[in-house]
């Protein structure tokens, strides 16, 4: 299945692509179902299962479902309008989505967190119902939020990949080996092949403007995170650290007293700035998820601001290369923390960032594949154990370290000729197997690891 660069990178809201964006998207899809059908709904109900229930409040899943059923969508989310809508819905106990009559919905009664066994298809499951005036279900649909803002119905999940739509793409690689073989046969870079695939589905102007918007949203997010101080919401009383670290780094610039490894602090602070914004519910870009949203923009900002010869004209190549790697990982393993732990989120992001950086620094397709493999390999086995279900500890710092690993992986790969022992495909398969074998306690349920060993009040 073809995954566009705009499937891997999506503009949305924090704190979680699978727990916030996904449920909001699912609610929007359900409203579309009601608009298209012969139903005469009177009210709505929602039931959250699995990881969506266990860490739903910390990930703002409840807010996302309420707002989604009111007609809000992640890509054009208005925070002020959302707050006003939430207040109205809780008072009136109804939602008023466009194109439908007012629908009874009392968040206190009609939004249920089910802490029993998860639904069979995926740890992030939810059931949405439209009811008549007696409370009987007129129509119900099961949705799974499978990571990165992607949402599938139960039927779509059971049927495998959603049916392909649109023209065929010229370079339909689904594995790293296939990608490298096509690059070898054609003499094209990974970015060139990915660009050709994108242009089979959309115009060049749309592609370029879309890529430009991705970086603009990322760049703005870094700047906001470097400027905004205070304490993050959720009750852990985690202070925003990015502004103070950034101010110290700026003060030390040009003093010729800083150790060479201080560059890691620059990389880390860019990532932390993004993930502090994400934790506060700000606008971010899934890369490939919200929980890992800081890695790719941090590496890009590092490259543009600290690497001689870097130029914004090469940003499309960075995004296209990173998206190619992210698509392969999603196709053959997972980018969902609830499915495979944080190796699937920060690990995937680090591999994508390493590949993108290697490409814009002149790496061959073989070196790009090697960079992605190095970064991913050294995240294998990483658990997802957010304290109090918040995307804060260990998530914020973890993005900083993931970005640092990405830069190191790209640098190491560029020191070689692309030959290496462990193929990226083998590393991705290991991610899949490790995620399958990992205890549910360590997959975004906050039932194990740091989540139970760190005081959270």
Beta strands, then each sheet from edge to edge (+ up, - down):
strand 1: 10-13
strand 2: 43-50
strand 3: 94-95
strand 4: 103-104
strand 5: 111-113
strand 6: 124-131
strand 7: 137-147
strand 8: 150-153
strand 9: 283-286
sheet 1: 1+ 9-
sheet 2: 5+ 2+ 6- 7+ 8-
sheet 3: 3+ 4-
end
